[in-house]
């Protein structure tokens, strides 16, 4: 066994040196050094403005139930979550490069690489709908559709394009909703829950003036980057959390308002 050698100097008595050497030997097996702290794993979550699950504030801060649930899931496994508030189009690029570790999305999105890992159970179920202005409104009658850039809406974008609709792409769900509500497009393709949540805070009286056409229901999932070195640990954390709380949909693990 190696032996620790101390240079005590003139200010220490022989007794103090002996006691110090004995203390270090007993605690550290002859090596009197402090152990460095292990840095926690920090996961980068890509999120975009999608109320009420994700809300990006005017100052750039983002939050909401989806971020809080993600923190609950991964902190239970000893990992921290750092949000990256970005547009959907940029989020797909950063998932591909591994600059973000995960996001919540529809796994069939064309811009989403098939190499990334969607994890069961789903996060939530969304109802895809097409809203339209009434003929009495001042909205254009040109079959224009406000939409989120880089979203293909479970193949519905292509279907509507083939039928002659003209897409106007906006950065996120809020900007697309605002574009439509300001009567700059005839239609809006959107997810019903987030749109109604946004409208109830802005202009709830407008809902009765709009025509609503349901299209389909779509599940969303945690999507784990194929480039993330933490992919296996993230998958295990999500699966264990769902099993512990018996979640059919992860969003339902949160207390409902």
C-alpha positions, 0 to 999 in steps of 0.5 A: 500500500502506498504511503502518504508523505506530509511536509508539515513545516515549522508551524505544526508540531509533530503531534499535529502532523501525526494526527493529520496523517492518521486521519487521512490514512483512515478516511482515504486509504493513504490518499488525502485528496478531495474527490471531484464532483460529478457534473449532472447530465443536462438534456437539451429539449427543443420546444416551440410555441404551442400553447397551452402545452408550451408557451414562449413568452415575449422575452424569449423564456419558455415554459408550460406543462410539457416542459414541467412534465419533462423535468419530472420524468428526467429528474427522477432518473438523475438528469436535468432538462434545459429548454431550447425555444426555437421554431419547428423548422430549426428544431428538426435540424438540431435534432438531426445534428444532436444539438438538442437531445429530444422534443415532442412531436408527431412521429410521421412528420416528413421533416423528422428523420426516421433514425430518431426514436419515438418512445411509447406511450404517446405524450398526447392525442391531437385533433387536426382540424380545418377552420374557415371564415364565413362568406360574410367575413372580409377574408380572401376567397382564394383557398389560402391556408395558414399553416406552420412551416415544416409541418406536413400534418399527417400528409394532409398538406399534400392532400390539400395542395393536390386539391388546389389549396395555397399554403401560407407558412408561418413560424409557429402555431401562434403566428399561424393562428394570428394570421388567420384571425386577422383575416389574411387567409381563408383557412387555418389548418391546426390542432383543435385544443391548442387553437381553442386555448389560444382563441379563448385568451384572445378573442373567444367570441370569434369561435362561433363565427368560424366553420370547423371541419375535423380531419383526423386524430394524431398522437404525439410522442417524445422523439429522441435524437439519434445523435444523442449519447443519452438516448438509451437513458432517456428511453428508460426514464420515460418508460419507467415513469409511464409504468410507475404512474400507469400512463396511457398518455404521458400528458395525463400524468400531470394534474389536470386543471 
